[in-house]
Amino acid sequence: MGRLDDVPIKKDSNEPAPAWVVPGAVVVHDSFGRGIVRRVGLYKRYHTVWVEFDDAGMKALAPKYAMPHLRKAPSDPGASSPLWQSGRWNQP
């Protein structure tokens, strides 16, 4: 068998994340709250966005399902943000 890299990306509604979703972007999710995009790429040939949320921790999200619930947030997290207090707010 070939490597997984040799297999084409699945085309069935496997849309990538919008251009504004980049590592370091501050986002708000309807269920998980505020977070920072840590990585955008492929996981098992599916487009995926990894976000580190204040309270929910790291989540790998499929843009197809996450984008209706994800939006840009102000860059300033506020002093009450656990990520801000931990010093992990900076881009990786």
Number of C-alpha atoms within 10 A of each C-alpha: 4 6 6 10 9 8 10 8 14 12 9 6 8 15 14 17 19 9 6 9 22 16 16 17 18 23 20 18 18 11 9 17 13 24 28 27 22 22 18 19 13 13 11 11 15 17 20 23 24 18 27 22 23 19 13 13 11 15 16 17 16 19 21 14 9 16 15 10 12 18 15 14 15 11 11 10 18 11 9 9 16 15 21 15 12 8 8 12 19 10 10 9
